[in-house]
């Protein structure tokens, strides 16, 4: 009995040590940032921005949050859960197609074709909301086969060949599989970052934000095709 | 002894507290409105159709499989049984990826049968049923197989000596005898299918009215319409409890 309890306690201790220790920074970030953030020296959790908001609201022990839209961040600001946010990147939408563009998709207007399997993000996700705005403004009525719950899942459906086209961020697809949406029809997604008020590591959190807004962050973001404010 | 009690209490709390939390957050006053909203109704209808579809698939194909596992002797039977149980312990999302690699547009089979009616399966209600059947069928197979093994075969032998042909024998003797096991397996299979999320969302996607079942709707709504998501969660919790109560003789240790 004592041995079982001892084993349990040591297990808990190990688990505790494996969590974010002193000096380590935990960042909640929008799914579209996964590649750009990889080398920025923190531990990351990527998800749809609407989920990041819910996680911070639920009191997740994190230090920094970076969303793919100002709306999600505004909700956290209103709730007094984060410090003043700063914009660190911008993004545009693009059409993801299969390599070589076998269905010859040239513009948003092609997405309402019969028999074309189009995937979008759910309107609860920033990418889905932006996509809906862009399609509405272009007057294109798309009947998507799926409304995915984060933008990476959307891009994956096309990459895996299950869907013919999708509307994603320009940074989610590389040129041979990317059809650009011209500026007048496009939107600019703005990415804000903020320190979470309840952070136990304010210095580390601030250092991460500074790094993101400074040369290392700008370089990583530009490399992945983000626009810089 | 006291330590055992404490540890047991921790285990109990871990399992029961989340359910209490759910009940405490439930929007009781607007529950009816939440459950009859168009989104909830779509997901509810789809979940009923798909889980019953998955149960049908499991009955049609799973009972013969249980029969083979219980009665036939052939090399590799224990390997086959292990493979049948695998989906019970496999992370569902892995099952979804596996289904894509077979039935997806570029999949092993999907690449050839993609032009058949109803195919390709991803993004279709049929795809949801297949994903649920994959994850839930083992519950039916294992319970039925156990029932068949415990069955006293002398009844069947007696029926045979009285001239009953195999199918007649199965219908009038075997089936009534394994009935309780089969029913328990079917109930668990259906409940598992109803709750399926990972394989479904990976393989079939998430479109309201077509592939967005209750668990996916809960996940999608949790951030934007938490009251709706929690109302649906309570509904699934109630269904799960109802299944357990229906099976109380078997699983709650009532003897």
Interface residues (C-beta under 8 A of the other chain):
Chain A: X1 X4 X5 X8 X48 X50 X51 X53 X54 X117 X119 X122 X124 X144 X145 X146 X147 X148 X149 X157 X160 X161 X162 X163
Chain B: X3 X4 X7 X100 X104 X105 X106 X120 X122 X123 X201 X204 X205 X206 X207 X208 X210 X211 X212 X219 X220 X221 X222 X223 X224
